[in-house]
Amino acid sequence: MPKSDLHNAKGGVKISLLVVVIFAGGVWYGAEHGWFNEVGSDYTLDVIVQQRQEEEQKIRTHTSEKIAAAEYSEVFKNDKYKFSLFYPAGLTAVNFQDGNGETFLFQDSSAKVGFQIYITPVEDASIQVITKELILKDIPDMQISDDQPVLLGENGKGLAFIETTGGEKRRQVWFAVGGYLYQITAPIESDGLLQKTLNTMKFN
């Protein structure tokens, strides 16, 4: 496998028969009247699931827009990676070790709105700019769309794009600074929130 550039009883018989006959009659009745087609079909279940997903998406979008419109009064600083940013009070910031990297999570009380920053060492120190070609070389199956170059701070050259997995879209912003790879991810509903936050991001 090629090295990654970026990451390293008898009496009961009659009763049973009776149940089977009744159930069979119910199946006939249901089939004749379309009950299975209208209530128990896979199509109907898919519609219900889709409706719930759409409702949840509307809620997330509304919450994200509300938080994004608030004042960005909270300050987050990290001495190890030498960066800082401002974020709205509707979010809570936590960080934890994650494999060979570190995750910084900014989310609301529902844990459905916000974004995360995952930082890992770049294995190839010569990499200064994260490009679409470099990402696809490392993760060939990633679905990337709406990609555009970005600059975070003075030296954070990378790529902002939409990544789609299982029909779900996420905003991704990847860039490299000081020998570290920054992978910033947010639900597509939190895109505006993330953009406003990254506009405040600075490196010392």
TIRO-2110 file (N, C-alpha, C; in Angstrom, 1 decimal):
// TIRO-2110
0.9, -1.2, 0.0, N, 1, A
0.0, 0.0, 0.0, CA, 1, A
0.9, 1.2, 0.0, C, 1, A
0.7, 2.2, -1.0, N, 2, A
1.6, 3.4, -1.0, CA, 2, A
1.5, 4.2, 0.2, C, 2, A
2.6, 4.9, 0.5, N, 3, A
2.6, 5.7, 1.7, CA, 3, A
1.8, 7.0, 1.4, C, 3, A
1.1, 7.4, 2.4, N, 4, A
0.3, 8.6, 2.3, CA, 4, A
1.2, 9.9, 2.4, C, 4, A
0.9, 10.8, 1.6, N, 5, A
1.6, 12.1, 1.6, CA, 5, A
1.2, 12.9, 2.8, C, 5, A
-0.1, 12.8, 3.1, N, 6, A
-0.7, 13.7, 4.1, CA, 6, A
-0.8, 13.0, 5.5, C, 6, A
-1.1, 11.8, 5.6, N, 7, A
-1.4, 11.2, 6.9, CA, 7, A
-0.5, 9.9, 7.3, C, 7, A
-0.2, 10.3, 7.9, N, 8, A
0.3, 9.0, 8.3, CA, 8, A
-1.0, 8.0, 8.9, C, 8, A
-46.9, -28.5, 22.0, N, 9, A
-48.0, -29.2, 22.3, CA, 9, A
-49.2, -29.5, 21.4, C, 9, A
-49.8, -30.4, 21.4, N, 10, A
-50.8, -30.7, 20.5, CA, 10, A
-51.9, -29.7, 20.6, C, 10, A
-52.3, -29.4, 21.8, N, 11, A
-53.4, -28.4, 22.0, CA, 11, A
-53.2, -27.1, 21.4, C, 11, A
-52.0, -26.8, 21.2, N, 12, A
-51.7, -25.5, 20.6, CA, 12, A
-51.7, -25.5, 19.1, C, 12, A
-51.8, -26.6, 18.5, N, 13, A
-51.7, -26.6, 17.0, CA, 13, A
-52.9, -25.9, 16.4, C, 13, A
-54.1, -26.1, 16.9, N, 14, A
-55.3, -25.5, 16.3, CA, 14, A
-55.2, -24.0, 16.5, C, 14, A
-54.7, -23.6, 17.6, N, 15, A
-54.6, -22.1, 17.9, CA, 15, A
-53.6, -21.5, 16.9, C, 15, A
-52.5, -22.2, 16.6, N, 16, A
-51.5, -21.7, 15.7, CA, 16, A
-52.1, -21.6, 14.3, C, 16, A
-52.9, -22.7, 13.9, N, 17, A
-53.5, -22.7, 12.6, CA, 17, A
-54.5, -21.5, 12.5, C, 17, A
-55.2, -21.3, 13.5, N, 18, A
-56.2, -20.2, 13.5, CA, 18, A
-55.5, -18.9, 13.3, C, 18, A
-54.4, -18.7, 14.0, N, 19, A
-53.6, -17.5, 13.9, CA, 19, A
-53.1, -17.3, 12.4, C, 19, A
-52.6, -18.4, 11.9, N, 20, A
-52.1, -18.4, 10.5, CA, 20, A
-53.2, -18.0, 9.5, C, 20, A
-54.4, -18.6, 9.7, N, 21, A
-55.6, -18.3, 8.8, CA, 21, A
-56.0, -16.8, 9.0, C, 21, A
-56.1, -16.4, 10.2, N, 22, A
-56.4, -15.0, 10.4, CA, 22, A
-55.4, -14.0, 9.8, C, 22, A
-54.1, -14.3, 10.0, N, 23, A
-53.1, -13.5, 9.5, CA, 23, A
-53.1, -13.5, 7.9, C, 23, A
-53.4, -14.7, 7.4, N, 24, A
-53.4, -14.9, 5.9, CA, 24, A
-54.6, -14.0, 5.4, C, 24, A
-55.7, -14.1, 6.1, N, 25, A
-56.8, -13.3, 5.7, CA, 25, A
-56.5, -11.8, 5.7, C, 25, A
-55.7, -11.4, 6.7, N, 26, A
-55.3, -10.0, 6.8, CA, 26, A
-54.4, -9.6, 5.7, C, 26, A
-53.5, -10.5, 5.3, N, 27, A
-52.7, -10.2, 4.2, CA, 27, A
-53.5, -10.0, 2.9, C, 27, A
-54.5, -11.0, 2.7, N, 28, A
-55.3, -10.8, 1.5, CA, 28, A
-56.1, -9.5, 1.5, C, 28, A
-56.6, -9.2, 2.7, N, 29, A
-57.4, -7.9, 2.8, CA, 29, A
-56.5, -6.7, 2.5, C, 29, A
-55.3, -6.8, 3.1, N, 30, A
-54.4, -5.7, 3.0, CA, 30, A
-53.9, -5.6, 1.5, C, 30, A
-53.6, -6.7, 0.9, N, 31, A
-53.1, -6.6, -0.5, CA, 31, A
-54.2, -6.1, -1.4, C, 31, A
-55.5, -6.6, -1.1, N, 32, A
-56.6, -6.1, -2.0, CA, 32, A
-56.8, -4.6, -1.9, C, 32, A
-56.7, -4.1, -0.6, N, 33, A
-57.0, -2.7, -0.4, CA, 33, A
-55.8, -1.8, -0.4, C, 33, A
-54.7, -2.4, -0.8, N, 34, A
-53.5, -1.5, -1.0, CA, 34, A
-52.8, -1.1, 0.3, C, 34, A
-53.2, -1.8, 1.4, N, 35, A
-52.6, -1.4, 2.7, CA, 35, A
-51.1, -1.5, 2.8, C, 35, A
-50.6, -2.6, 2.3, N, 36, A
-49.1, -2.8, 2.3, CA, 36, A
-48.4, -1.7, 1.4, C, 36, A
-49.0, -1.5, 0.3, N, 37, A
-48.4, -0.5, -0.7, CA, 37, A
-48.4, 0.9, -0.1, C, 37, A
-49.4, 1.2, 0.7, N, 38, A
-49.5, 2.6, 1.2, CA, 38, A
-48.8, 2.8, 2.5, C, 38, A
-48.7, 1.7, 3.3, N, 39, A
-48.2, 1.9, 4.7, CA, 39, A
-46.9, 1.2, 4.9, C, 39, A
-46.8, 0.0, 4.5, N, 40, A
-45.6, -0.8, 4.8, CA, 40, A
-44.6, -1.0, 3.8, C, 40, A
-44.7, -0.3, 2.7, N, 41, A
-43.7, -0.5, 1.6, CA, 41, A
-42.4, 0.2, 1.9, C, 41, A
-41.4, -0.3, 1.2, N, 42, A
-40.1, 0.4, 1.3, CA, 42, A
-40.1, 1.8, 0.8, C, 42, A
-41.0, 2.0, -0.2, N, 43, A
-41.1, 3.4, -0.8, CA, 43, A
-41.6, 4.4, 0.3, C, 43, A
-42.6, 3.9, 1.0, N, 44, A
-43.2, 4.8, 2.1, CA, 44, A
-42.2, 5.1, 3.2, C, 44, A
-41.5, 4.0, 3.6, N, 45, A
-40.4, 4.2, 4.6, CA, 45, A
-39.4, 5.2, 4.1, C, 45, A
-39.0, 5.1, 2.9, N, 46, A
-38.0, 6.0, 2.3, CA, 46, A
-38.5, 7.4, 2.4, C, 46, A
-39.8, 7.6, 2.1, N, 47, A
-40.4, 8.9, 2.1, CA, 47, A
-40.4, 9.5, 3.5, C, 47, A
-40.7, 8.7, 4.5, N, 48, A
-40.7, 9.1, 5.9, CA, 48, A
-39.3, 9.5, 6.3, C, 48, A
-38.4, 8.7, 6.0, N, 49, A
-37.0, 9.0, 6.3, CA, 49, A
-36.5, 10.3, 5.7, C, 49, A
-36.9, 10.5, 4.4, N, 50, A
-36.5, 11.7, 3.7, CA, 50, A
-37.1, 12.9, 4.4, C, 50, A
-38.4, 12.8, 4.7, N, 51, A
-39.1, 13.9, 5.3, CA, 51, A
-38.5, 14.3, 6.7, C, 51, A
-38.1, 13.3, 7.4, N, 52, A
-37.4, 13.5, 8.7, CA, 52, A
-36.1, 14.2, 8.5, C, 52, A
-35.3, 13.7, 7.5, N, 53, A
-34.0, 14.3, 7.2, CA, 53, A
-34.2, 15.8, 6.8, C, 53, A
-35.2, 16.1, 6.0, N, 54, A
-35.4, 17.4, 5.6, CA, 54, A
-35.8, 18.3, 6.7, C, 54, A
-36.6, 17.8, 7.6, N, 55, A
-37.0, 18.6, 8.8, CA, 55, A
-35.8, 18.9, 9.7, C, 55, A
-35.0, 17.9, 9.9, N, 56, A
-33.8, 18.1, 10.7, CA, 56, A
-32.8, 19.1, 10.1, C, 56, A
-32.8, 19.0, 8.7, N, 57, A
-31.9, 19.9, 8.0, CA, 57, A
-32.4, 21.4, 8.2, C, 57, A
-33.7, 21.6, 8.1, N, 58, A
-34.3, 22.9, 8.3, CA, 58, A
-34.0, 23.4, 9.7, C, 58, A
-34.0, 22.6, 10.7, N, 59, A
-33.7, 23.0, 12.1, CA, 59, A
-32.3, 23.4, 12.2, C, 59, A
-31.4, 22.5, 11.6, N, 60, A
-30.0, 22.8, 11.7, CA, 60, A
-29.6, 24.1, 11.0, C, 60, A
-30.3, 24.3, 9.8, N, 61, A
-30.0, 25.5, 9.0, CA, 61, A
-30.5, 26.8, 9.8, C, 61, A
-31.6, 26.7, 10.4, N, 62, A
-32.2, 27.8, 11.2, CA, 62, A
-31.2, 28.1, 12.4, C, 62, A
-30.8, 27.1, 13.1, N, 63, A
-30.0, 27.2, 14.2, CA, 63, A
-28.6, 27.8, 13.8, C, 63, A
-28.1, 27.3, 12.7, N, 64, A
-26.8, 27.8, 12.3, CA, 64, A
-26.8, 29.2, 11.9, C, 64, A
-27.9, 29.6, 11.2, N, 65, A
-28.0, 31.0, 10.8, CA, 65, A
-28.2, 31.9, 12.0, C, 65, A
-28.9, 31.5, 13.0, N, 66, A
-29.1, 32.3, 14.2, CA, 66, A
-27.8, 32.5, 14.9, C, 66, A
-27.0, 31.4, 15.1, N, 67, A
-25.7, 31.5, 15.8, CA, 67, A
-24.7, 32.3, 14.9, C, 67, A
-24.7, 32.1, 13.6, N, 68, A
-23.8, 32.8, 12.8, CA, 68, A
-24.1, 34.3, 12.8, C, 68, A
-25.3, 34.7, 13.0, N, 69, A
-25.7, 36.2, 13.1, CA, 69, A
-25.3, 36.8, 14.4, C, 69, A
-24.9, 36.0, 15.4, N, 70, A
-24.6, 36.6, 16.7, CA, 70, A
-23.2, 37.2, 16.7, C, 70, A
-22.9, 37.9, 17.7, N, 71, A
-21.6, 38.5, 17.8, CA, 71, A
-20.5, 37.5, 18.1, C, 71, A
-19.4, 37.6, 17.4, N, 72, A
-18.3, 36.7, 17.5, CA, 72, A
-17.4, 37.2, 18.7, C, 72, A
-17.8, 36.9, 19.9, N, 73, A
-17.2, 37.5, 21.1, CA, 73, A
-16.3, 36.6, 21.8, C, 73, A
-16.3, 35.3, 21.5, N, 74, A
-15.5, 34.3, 22.2, CA, 74, A
-14.1, 34.2, 21.5, C, 74, A
-13.1, 34.1, 22.2, N, 75, A
-11.7, 34.0, 21.7, CA, 75, A
-11.2, 32.6, 22.0, C, 75, A
-10.6, 32.0, 21.0, N, 76, A
-9.9, 30.7, 21.2, CA, 76, A
-8.5, 30.8, 20.7, C, 76, A
-7.6, 30.5, 21.6, N, 77, A
-6.1, 30.5, 21.3, CA, 77, A
-5.5, 29.2, 21.6, C, 77, A
-4.5, 28.8, 20.8, N, 78, A
-3.8, 27.6, 21.0, CA, 78, A
-2.3, 27.9, 20.8, C, 78, A
-1.5, 27.7, 21.9, N, 79, A
-0.1, 28.0, 21.9, CA, 79, A
0.7, 27.0, 21.1, C, 79, A
0.3, 25.7, 21.1, N, 80, A
1.1, 24.7, 20.4, CA, 80, A
1.1, 25.0, 18.9, C, 80, A
-0.1, 25.2, 18.3, N, 81, A
-0.2, 25.4, 16.9, CA, 81, A
-0.1, 26.9, 16.5, C, 81, A
-0.1, 27.8, 17.6, N, 82, A
0.0, 29.2, 17.4, CA, 82, A
-1.0, 29.8, 16.5, C, 82, A
-2.3, 29.5, 16.8, N, 83, A
-3.4, 30.2, 16.0, CA, 83, A
-4.5, 30.6, 17.0, C, 83, A
-5.2, 31.6, 16.6, N, 84, A
-6.4, 32.1, 17.3, CA, 84, A
-7.5, 32.4, 16.4, C, 84, A
-8.7, 32.4, 17.0, N, 85, A
-9.9, 32.7, 16.2, CA, 85, A
-11.0, 33.2, 17.1, C, 85, A
-12.0, 33.9, 16.6, N, 86, A
-13.2, 34.3, 17.3, CA, 86, A
-14.3, 33.5, 16.8, C, 86, A
-15.2, 33.2, 17.8, N, 87, A
-16.4, 32.4, 17.5, CA, 87, A
-17.6, 32.8, 18.3, C, 87, A
-18.8, 32.6, 17.9, N, 88, A
-20.0, 33.1, 18.6, CA, 88, A
-20.2, 32.4, 19.9, C, 88, A
-20.9, 33.0, 20.8, N, 89, A
-21.1, 32.5, 22.2, CA, 89, A
-22.1, 31.3, 22.1, C, 89, A
-22.8, 31.1, 21.1, N, 90, A
-23.7, 29.9, 20.9, CA, 90, A
-23.0, 28.6, 20.8, C, 90, A
-21.6, 28.6, 20.6, N, 91, A
-20.9, 27.4, 20.5, CA, 91, A
-20.0, 27.2, 21.7, C, 91, A
-19.6, 25.9, 22.0, N, 92, A
-18.7, 25.6, 23.0, CA, 92, A
-17.5, 24.9, 22.4, C, 92, A
-16.3, 25.3, 22.8, N, 93, A
-15.1, 24.8, 22.3, CA, 93, A
-14.5, 23.7, 23.2, C, 93, A
-14.1, 22.6, 22.7, N, 94, A
-13.4, 21.5, 23.4, CA, 94, A
-12.3, 21.0, 22.5, C, 94, A
-11.3, 20.4, 23.0, N, 95, A
-10.2, 19.7, 22.2, CA, 95, A
-9.8, 18.4, 22.9, C, 95, A
-9.3, 17.5, 22.1, N, 96, A
-8.9, 16.2, 22.6, CA, 96, A
-7.9, 15.6, 21.5, C, 96, A
-7.1, 14.7, 22.0, N, 97, A
-6.2, 13.9, 21.2, CA, 97, A
-6.9, 12.9, 20.3, C, 97, A
-6.6, 12.8, 19.1, N, 98, A
-7.3, 11.9, 18.2, CA, 98, A
-6.3, 11.3, 17.3, C, 98, A
-5.9, 10.0, 17.6, N, 99, A
-4.8, 9.3, 16.8, CA, 99, A
-3.5, 10.1, 17.0, C, 99, A
-2.9, 10.4, 15.9, N, 100, A
-1.6, 11.1, 15.9, CA, 100, A
-1.8, 12.6, 15.8, C, 100, A
-3.1, 13.0, 15.9, N, 101, A
-3.4, 14.4, 15.7, CA, 101, A
-4.2, 14.9, 16.9, C, 101, A
-4.8, 16.1, 16.7, N, 102, A
-5.6, 16.7, 17.8, CA, 102, A
-6.8, 17.4, 17.1, C, 102, A
-8.0, 17.2, 17.8, N, 103, A
-9.3, 17.7, 17.3, CA, 103, A
-9.7, 18.9, 18.2, C, 103, A
-10.1, 19.9, 17.5, N, 104, A
-10.8, 21.1, 18.2, CA, 104, A
-12.2, 21.2, 17.7, C, 104, A
-13.1, 21.0, 18.6, N, 105, A
-14.5, 20.9, 18.3, CA, 105, A
-15.3, 22.1, 18.8, C, 105, A
-16.0, 22.8, 17.9, N, 106, A
-16.8, 23.9, 18.2, CA, 106, A
-18.2, 23.6, 17.8, C, 106, A
-19.1, 23.4, 18.8, N, 107, A
-20.5, 23.0, 18.6, CA, 107, A
-21.5, 23.6, 19.5, C, 107, A
-22.8, 23.6, 19.1, N, 108, A
-23.8, 24.1, 20.0, CA, 108, A
-24.3, 22.9, 20.9, C, 108, A
-25.3, 23.2, 21.8, N, 109, A
-25.8, 22.2, 22.7, CA, 109, A
-26.4, 21.0, 22.1, C, 109, A
-26.9, 21.1, 20.9, N, 110, A
-27.5, 20.0, 20.2, CA, 110, A
-26.4, 19.1, 19.6, C, 110, A
-25.2, 19.5, 19.5, N, 111, A
-24.1, 18.8, 18.9, CA, 111, A
-24.3, 18.6, 17.4, C, 111, A
-25.2, 19.4, 16.7, N, 112, A
-25.5, 19.2, 15.3, CA, 112, A
-25.1, 20.4, 14.5, C, 112, A
-24.7, 21.5, 15.2, N, 113, A
-24.3, 22.7, 14.5, CA, 113, A
-22.9, 23.1, 15.0, C, 113, A
-22.1, 23.5, 14.0, N, 114, A
-20.7, 23.9, 14.4, CA, 114, A
-19.7, 23.4, 13.4, C, 114, A
-18.5, 23.2, 13.8, N, 115, A
-17.4, 22.7, 13.0, CA, 115, A
-16.3, 22.1, 13.8, C, 115, A
-15.4, 21.4, 13.1, N, 116, A
-14.2, 20.9, 13.8, CA, 116, A
-13.0, 21.1, 13.0, C, 116, A
-11.9, 21.2, 13.8, N, 117, A
-10.5, 21.4, 13.2, CA, 117, A
-9.7, 20.2, 13.6, C, 117, A
-9.2, 19.5, 12.7, N, 118, A
-8.4, 18.3, 12.9, CA, 118, A
-7.0, 18.6, 12.4, C, 118, A
-6.0, 18.6, 13.3, N, 119, A
-4.6, 18.9, 13.0, CA, 119, A
-3.7, 17.7, 13.1, C, 119, A
-2.9, 17.4, 12.1, N, 120, A
-1.9, 16.4, 12.1, CA, 120, A
-0.7, 16.8, 11.5, C, 120, A
0.5, 16.2, 11.8, N, 121, A
1.7, 16.6, 11.1, CA, 121, A
1.7, 16.2, 9.7, C, 121, A
2.3, 17.0, 8.8, N, 122, A
2.4, 16.7, 7.4, CA, 122, A
3.6, 15.8, 7.3, C, 122, A
3.5, 14.6, 6.7, N, 123, A
4.6, 13.7, 6.6, CA, 123, A
5.7, 14.2, 5.7, C, 123, A
5.3, 14.8, 4.6, N, 124, A
6.2, 15.4, 3.7, CA, 124, A
6.4, 16.9, 4.0, C, 124, A
7.5, 17.3, 4.6, N, 125, A
7.7, 18.6, 5.0, CA, 125, A
7.8, 19.6, 3.8, C, 125, A
8.0, 19.1, 2.6, N, 126, A
8.1, 20.0, 1.5, CA, 126, A
6.7, 20.5, 1.0, C, 126, A
5.7, 19.9, 1.5, N, 127, A
4.3, 20.3, 1.1, CA, 127, A
3.9, 21.6, 1.8, C, 127, A
3.7, 22.6, 1.0, N, 128, A
3.4, 24.0, 1.5, CA, 128, A
2.0, 24.4, 1.1, C, 128, A
1.4, 23.8, 0.1, N, 129, A
0.1, 24.1, -0.4, CA, 129, A
-0.7, 22.8, -0.6, C, 129, A
-1.9, 22.8, -0.1, N, 130, A
-2.8, 21.6, -0.2, CA, 130, A
-3.7, 21.8, -1.5, C, 130, A
-3.6, 20.9, -2.4, N, 131, A
-4.3, 21.0, -3.7, CA, 131, A
-5.3, 19.9, -3.8, C, 131, A
-6.2, 20.0, -4.8, N, 132, A
-7.2, 19.0, -5.0, CA, 132, A
-6.5, 17.7, -5.5, C, 132, A
-5.5, 17.8, -6.3, N, 133, A
-4.7, 16.7, -6.8, CA, 133, A
-4.0, 15.9, -5.6, C, 133, A
-3.5, 16.7, -4.7, N, 134, A
-2.8, 16.1, -3.6, CA, 134, A
-3.8, 15.3, -2.7, C, 134, A
-5.0, 15.9, -2.5, N, 135, A
-6.0, 15.2, -1.6, CA, 135, A
-6.5, 13.9, -2.3, C, 135, A
-6.7, 14.0, -3.6, N, 136, A
-7.2, 12.8, -4.3, CA, 136, A
-6.2, 11.7, -4.5, C, 136, A
-4.9, 12.1, -4.5, N, 137, A
-3.8, 11.2, -4.5, CA, 137, A
-3.8, 10.4, -3.1, C, 137, A
-4.2, 11.1, -2.0, N, 138, A
-4.2, 10.4, -0.7, CA, 138, A
-5.5, 9.7, -0.5, C, 138, A
-6.6, 10.3, -1.0, N, 139, A
-8.0, 9.7, -0.8, CA, 139, A
-8.7, 9.7, -2.1, C, 139, A
-8.4, 8.7, -3.0, N, 140, A
-8.9, 8.7, -4.3, CA, 140, A
-10.5, 8.7, -4.4, C, 140, A
-11.1, 8.1, -3.4, N, 141, A
-12.6, 8.0, -3.5, CA, 141, A
-13.3, 9.2, -3.0, C, 141, A
-12.6, 10.2, -2.5, N, 142, A
-13.3, 11.4, -2.0, CA, 142, A
-14.0, 12.1, -3.1, C, 142, A
-15.3, 12.5, -2.9, N, 143, A
-16.0, 13.2, -3.9, CA, 143, A
-15.9, 14.7, -3.6, C, 143, A
-15.2, 15.4, -4.4, N, 144, A
-14.9, 16.9, -4.3, CA, 144, A
-15.7, 17.7, -5.3, C, 144, A
-16.3, 18.7, -4.9, N, 145, A
-17.0, 19.7, -5.8, CA, 145, A
-16.9, 21.1, -5.3, C, 145, A
-17.1, 22.0, -6.2, N, 146, A
-17.1, 23.5, -5.8, CA, 146, A
-15.8, 23.8, -5.1, C, 146, A
-14.7, 23.3, -5.6, N, 147, A
-13.4, 23.6, -5.0, CA, 147, A
-12.8, 24.9, -5.4, C, 147, A
-12.1, 25.6, -4.5, N, 148, A
-11.5, 26.8, -4.8, CA, 148, A
-10.3, 27.0, -3.8, C, 148, A
-9.2, 27.7, -4.3, N, 149, A
-8.1, 27.9, -3.4, CA, 149, A
-8.4, 28.9, -2.3, C, 149, A
-7.8, 28.7, -1.1, N, 150, A
-8.0, 29.6, 0.0, CA, 150, A
-6.7, 30.0, 0.6, C, 150, A
-6.7, 31.1, 1.4, N, 151, A
-5.5, 31.5, 2.1, CA, 151, A
-5.9, 31.8, 3.5, C, 151, A
-5.4, 31.1, 4.5, N, 152, A
-5.7, 31.3, 5.9, CA, 152, A
-4.5, 32.0, 6.6, C, 152, A
-4.8, 33.2, 7.1, N, 153, A
-3.6, 33.9, 7.6, CA, 153, A
-2.8, 34.4, 6.5, C, 153, A
-1.4, 34.3, 6.7, N, 154, A
-0.5, 34.7, 5.6, CA, 154, A
0.1, 33.6, 4.8, C, 154, A
0.1, 32.4, 5.5, N, 155, A
0.8, 31.3, 4.9, CA, 155, A
-0.1, 30.0, 4.7, C, 155, A
-1.3, 30.0, 5.1, N, 156, A
-2.2, 28.8, 5.1, CA, 156, A
-2.8, 28.7, 3.7, C, 156, A
-2.0, 28.2, 2.8, N, 157, A
-2.5, 28.0, 1.4, CA, 157, A
-3.2, 26.6, 1.3, C, 157, A
-4.4, 26.6, 0.8, N, 158, A
-5.1, 25.3, 0.7, CA, 158, A
-6.3, 25.3, -0.2, C, 158, A
-7.3, 24.5, 0.1, N, 159, A
-8.4, 24.3, -0.7, CA, 159, A
-9.7, 24.2, 0.1, C, 159, A
-10.7, 25.0, -0.3, N, 160, A
-12.1, 24.9, 0.2, CA, 160, A
-12.9, 24.1, -0.8, C, 160, A
-13.7, 23.2, -0.3, N, 161, A
-14.5, 22.4, -1.2, CA, 161, A
-15.7, 21.8, -0.5, C, 161, A
-16.6, 21.2, -1.3, N, 162, A
-17.8, 20.5, -0.8, CA, 162, A
-17.5, 19.0, -1.0, C, 162, A
-17.5, 18.2, 0.1, N, 163, A
-17.3, 16.8, 0.1, CA, 163, A
-18.6, 16.1, 0.4, C, 163, A
-18.9, 15.1, -0.5, N, 164, A
-20.2, 14.4, -0.4, CA, 164, A
-20.0, 12.9, 0.0, C, 164, A
-20.6, 12.5, 1.0, N, 165, A
-20.5, 11.0, 1.4, CA, 165, A
-21.9, 10.6, 1.8, C, 165, A
-22.4, 9.5, 1.1, N, 166, A
-23.7, 9.0, 1.3, CA, 166, A
-24.8, 10.0, 1.1, C, 166, A
-24.7, 10.9, 0.2, N, 167, A
-25.7, 11.9, 0.0, CA, 167, A
-25.6, 13.1, 0.9, C, 167, A
-24.7, 13.0, 1.9, N, 168, A
-24.6, 14.1, 2.8, CA, 168, A
-23.4, 15.0, 2.5, C, 168, A
-23.7, 16.3, 2.4, N, 169, A
-22.7, 17.3, 2.0, CA, 169, A
-22.0, 18.0, 3.2, C, 169, A
-20.7, 18.2, 3.1, N, 170, A
-20.0, 18.9, 4.2, CA, 170, A
-19.0, 19.9, 3.6, C, 170, A
-18.9, 21.0, 4.2, N, 171, A
-17.9, 21.9, 3.8, CA, 171, A
-16.5, 21.5, 4.4, C, 171, A
-15.5, 21.4, 3.6, N, 172, A
-14.2, 21.1, 4.0, CA, 172, A
-13.2, 22.2, 3.6, C, 172, A
-12.3, 22.5, 4.5, N, 173, A
-11.2, 23.5, 4.2, CA, 173, A
-9.9, 22.8, 4.7, C, 173, A
-9.0, 22.6, 3.8, N, 174, A
-7.8, 21.9, 4.1, CA, 174, A
-6.6, 22.9, 3.7, C, 174, A
-5.6, 23.0, 4.6, N, 175, A
-4.5, 23.8, 4.3, CA, 175, A
-3.3, 23.4, 5.2, C, 175, A
-2.1, 23.8, 4.9, N, 176, A
-0.9, 23.4, 5.7, CA, 176, A
-0.3, 24.7, 6.2, C, 176, A
0.1, 24.6, 7.5, N, 177, A
0.9, 25.8, 8.1, CA, 177, A
1.9, 25.2, 9.1, C, 177, A
3.1, 25.6, 9.0, N, 178, A
4.1, 25.2, 10.0, CA, 178, A
4.3, 23.7, 10.1, C, 178, A
4.2, 23.0, 9.1, N, 179, A
4.4, 21.5, 9.1, CA, 179, A
3.2, 20.7, 9.6, C, 179, A
2.1, 21.4, 9.7, N, 180, A
0.9, 20.7, 10.1, CA, 180, A
-0.2, 20.8, 9.1, C, 180, A
-1.0, 19.8, 8.9, N, 181, A
-2.2, 19.8, 8.0, CA, 181, A
-3.4, 20.1, 8.8, C, 181, A
-4.2, 21.1, 8.4, N, 182, A
-5.4, 21.5, 9.1, CA, 182, A
-6.5, 21.0, 8.2, C, 182, A
-7.4, 20.2, 8.8, N, 183, A
-8.6, 19.7, 8.1, CA, 183, A
-9.8, 20.2, 8.8, C, 183, A
-10.5, 21.2, 8.3, N, 184, A
-11.6, 21.8, 8.9, CA, 184, A
-12.9, 21.3, 8.2, C, 184, A
-13.8, 20.8, 9.0, N, 185, A
-15.1, 20.2, 8.5, CA, 185, A
-16.3, 20.8, 9.2, C, 185, A
-17.3, 21.0, 8.4, N, 186, A
-18.6, 21.5, 8.9, CA, 186, A
-19.8, 21.0, 8.1, C, 186, A
-20.9, 20.7, 8.8, N, 187, A
-22.1, 20.4, 8.0, CA, 187, A
-22.4, 21.5, 7.0, C, 187, A
-23.0, 21.2, 5.9, N, 188, A
-23.2, 22.2, 4.9, CA, 188, A
-24.1, 23.3, 5.4, C, 188, A
-25.0, 23.0, 6.4, N, 189, A
-25.8, 24.0, 7.0, CA, 189, A
-25.0, 25.0, 7.8, C, 189, A
-23.8, 24.7, 8.2, N, 190, A
-23.0, 25.6, 9.0, CA, 190, A
-21.9, 26.2, 8.2, C, 190, A
-22.1, 26.2, 6.9, N, 191, A
-21.1, 26.8, 6.0, CA, 191, A
-20.9, 28.3, 6.3, C, 191, A
-22.0, 29.1, 6.4, N, 192, A
-21.8, 30.5, 6.7, CA, 192, A
-21.2, 30.8, 8.0, C, 192, A
-21.5, 30.0, 9.0, N, 193, A
-20.9, 30.1, 10.3, CA, 193, A
-19.4, 29.8, 10.2, C, 193, A
-19.0, 28.8, 9.5, N, 194, A
-17.6, 28.5, 9.4, CA, 194, A
-16.9, 29.6, 8.6, C, 194, A
-17.4, 30.1, 7.6, N, 195, A
-16.7, 31.2, 6.8, CA, 195, A
-16.5, 32.4, 7.7, C, 195, A
-17.5, 32.8, 8.4, N, 196, A
-17.3, 34.0, 9.3, CA, 196, A
-16.2, 33.7, 10.3, C, 196, A
-16.2, 32.5, 10.9, N, 197, A
-15.2, 32.2, 11.9, CA, 197, A
-13.8, 32.2, 11.3, C, 197, A
-13.6, 31.6, 10.1, N, 198, A
-12.3, 31.5, 9.5, CA, 198, A
-11.8, 32.8, 9.1, C, 198, A
-12.7, 33.8, 8.8, N, 199, A
-12.2, 35.1, 8.5, CA, 199, A
-11.5, 35.8, 9.7, C, 199, A
-11.7, 35.3, 10.9, N, 200, A
-11.0, 35.8, 12.1, CA, 200, A
-9.8, 35.0, 12.5, C, 200, A
-9.5, 34.0, 11.8, N, 201, A
-8.4, 33.1, 12.2, CA, 201, A
-7.0, 33.7, 11.8, C, 201, A
-6.1, 33.7, 12.8, N, 202, A
-4.8, 34.2, 12.6, CA, 202, A
-3.7, 33.3, 13.2, C, 202, A
-2.6, 33.4, 12.6, N, 203, A
-1.4, 32.6, 13.1, CA, 203, A
-0.3, 33.5, 13.5, C, 203, A
0.2, 33.2, 14.7, N, 204, A
1.3, 34.0, 15.3, CA, 204, A
2.7, 33.7, 14.6, C, 204, A
END
